[in-house]
Structures are given as structure tokens and as C-alpha cells.
Amino acid sequence: MSDTEEFRVEVGDRPINLSQVLKLAGCVLSGGEAKNLIADGAIRVNGEVELRKRRQMAKGDVVVIENGPKILLV
């Protein structure tokens, strides 16, 4: 994946965590892969490094994977 890619993930009003967002966007194949990226500090949420895999996400949040795509929650 290139760093110019951008994905939109519809979350509506339902609760969703960071690992689930990464899987829904198709950026990782498994929860384990998502957890590893997060633990390695390779994920930024709204511009800040995020180390919590269960961080609750909401519409309007922006997730950026280091050297990868941007995910917009809509």
C-alpha cells in the first residue's frame, strides 16, 4: 500500500475499536496483524501515535498507518 491511498470506513454511531477499523479498511488481514502495527507505534489517530488497540473510534477520526494509507471514519 502506498502512503497516498485513502480509505473511508463507515462507522455511523456504533462502537468500534482501532483494530476493527484497520480490518474493515482492508489494511490488515487479521486482528493479530493490527495489534502488532499498533504495538510498534506505526499507527497515528488524529495526528498522535496510538498504542491502545481497543481505543474507541468515532466518526470524524483520521487513522494514518506509517508508510501506508489514511483511513477516514465517516
C-alpha positions as CSV (number, residue, x, y, z in Angstrom):
1,M,0.0,0.0,0.0
2,S,1.2,3.5,-0.7
3,D,1.1,6.5,1.5
4,T,-1.2,8.3,-1.0
5,E,-4.1,5.8,-0.6
6,E,-7.1,6.9,1.3
7,F,-10.0,4.7,2.6
8,R,-13.3,5.7,4.0
9,V,-14.8,3.4,6.6
10,E,-18.5,3.9,7.6
11,V,-18.9,3.6,11.3
12,G,-22.1,5.5,12.0
13,D,-23.0,5.6,15.7
14,R,-21.9,2.1,16.5
15,P,-19.0,1.5,18.8
16,I,-15.8,0.3,17.0
17,N,-12.2,0.0,18.1
18,L,-9.0,0.7,16.3
19,S,-8.2,-2.9,15.5
20,Q,-11.6,-3.3,13.9
21,V,-11.1,-0.1,11.8
22,L,-7.9,-1.4,10.4
23,K,-9.5,-4.7,9.5
24,L,-12.6,-3.1,7.9
25,A,-10.4,-0.8,5.8
26,G,-8.6,-3.9,4.5
27,C,-5.3,-2.6,5.7
28,V,-4.6,-5.8,7.7
29,L,-5.6,-9.4,7.3
30,S,-6.1,-10.2,11.0
31,G,-6.5,-8.8,14.4
32,G,-3.0,-10.0,15.3
33,E,-1.5,-8.0,12.4
34,A,-3.4,-4.9,13.6
35,K,-2.2,-5.4,17.2
36,N,1.4,-5.7,16.0
37,L,1.2,-2.4,14.0
38,I,-0.4,-0.6,16.9
39,A,2.2,-2.0,19.4
40,D,5.0,-1.0,17.1
41,G,3.8,2.7,17.2
42,A,3.1,2.6,13.4
43,I,-0.5,4.0,13.8
44,R,-1.5,7.6,14.3
45,V,-5.0,8.7,15.3
46,N,-5.8,12.3,14.7
47,G,-2.1,13.0,14.4
48,E,-1.0,11.3,17.6
49,V,0.7,7.9,17.9
50,E,-1.8,5.4,19.4
51,L,-0.7,2.4,21.3
52,R,-4.2,1.2,22.5
53,K,-5.6,-1.5,20.3
54,R,-9.0,-1.1,21.8
55,R,-9.2,2.7,21.5
56,Q,-12.8,3.6,20.8
57,M,-13.1,5.3,17.5
58,A,-15.8,7.7,16.3
59,K,-17.0,9.4,13.1
60,G,-14.5,12.1,12.1
61,D,-11.4,10.3,13.4
62,V,-8.5,10.0,11.0
63,V,-6.1,7.0,11.2
64,V,-2.8,7.0,9.4
65,I,-0.6,4.0,9.0
66,E,3.2,4.7,8.9
67,N,4.3,4.4,5.3
68,G,0.7,3.4,4.4
69,P,-2.8,4.7,3.7
70,K,-5.0,7.2,5.5
71,I,-8.4,5.9,6.9
72,L,-11.2,8.4,7.3
73,L,-14.1,7.4,9.6
74,V,-17.4,8.5,8.2
